[in-house]
């Protein structure tokens, strides 16, 4: 197999050509690949597939640890008994805090890949995970103030940021027809970190009781170091991916970014919000002990993570918009199950409905992420000037699509914050999650209508006042 050339070169100007591979690239230190054309079948078969897959697997490893760190406080709150003097509403706010910080960090993390290189930024994002874990090891015990716990929980937001950089990086490595599965594997492997940290928490509670939360950190701090070393040794930077503020502005101004952000709130926002809230809901609404709650909570994130690549795979074959539309309708049905189970106090039915929500949010995560690059690729091709080089057009689509991914992932993560705030208010007022579930049901129906109206329109509707090019994204 012929490997791509790794050269030394300084960072290129952000005003130069981007991922089209045209133009000279000055020398930079490190593992840099100068020539990258994944849409070229010969290049992909000869070199691209092996390099992309290697980067994918180590990206999954780092992102997996990041998600686990992001989710640490959803486990820590199960350990926070009466000695901590924190009620259910206070615990919901604690798990909200890393969600908010992680969502905000996703925007700069997206552009970190283009500025510093995918490999370089992955190493940095992994090293940053030592901050929330080491600090938590010092403060996580009764006697510290609630404000201290909130501030330390906020540091766990570092774990939420590296999802955006990881997905942006993988998006640049794979050809269009393989992005669905690749992005699904990358995201699913990261998402499963939520379930794994909850499983580790279950093991700690089962073996040592609910008074030793810092044992989790003895597991994750060494893993963070290993993840950073693996990224440094085995991943690569693409010199053809460069910072482009014009692409970011184009993504921000494109209405498709706003629409997909709303849909991603419904899918990923649901996944991460429910992941952080599930154990607390079981404790607060059904009186489960920490061990009883931890014995169930990992199932939802685990299944939702495992099924995410299936959402991407299905979207590669039948279209992301089709999968997304039907998925939102099914999420509405699962929410109704949770409402009915809450009214009848049926723990078994409630658990089944809640886990169904996890599975469906995982499918929707895969399908919506497949839609993003497909939308911007279709629009770029439809709006290209006659005679314009297709490689240049596709390179522009990758840049704008990559910027959109960061923005959409940041807004989508805010959904996790909204879900936990909704539960906090619901339990504070009604001592039940039912009012929150009614709100979630209404939002899922809005998302289904939005998906149908924007992405399932037939191109035959194009007319003299609505040219076909304006419907280029229909049916993605």
Secondary structure, 3 states (H helix, E strand, C coil): CCCCCEEEECCCCCCCCCCCCCCCCCCEEEEEECCCCCCCHHHHHHHHHHHHHHHHHHHHHHHHHHHHHHCHHHHHHHHCCHHHCCCHHHHHHHHHHHHHHHHHHHHHHHHHHHHHCHHHHHHHHHHHHHHHHHHHHHHCCCCCCHHHHHHHHHHCCHHHHHHHHHHHHHHHHCCHHHHHHHHHHHHHHHHHHHHHHHHHHHHHHHHHCCCCCCHHHHHHHHHHHHHHHHHHHHCCEECCCCCCHHHHHHHHHCHHHHHHHHHHHHHHHHHHHHHHHHHHHHHHHHCCCHHHHHHHHHHHHHHHHHHHHHHHHHHHHHCHHHHHHHHHHHHHHHHHHHHHHHHHCCHHHHHHHHHHHHHHHHHHHHHHHHHHHHHHHHHHHHHCCCCCCHHHHHHHHHHHHHHHHHHHHHHHHHHHHHHHHHHHHHHHHHCCCHHHHHHHHHHHHHHHHHHHHHHCCCHHHCCCCCCHHHHCCCCC
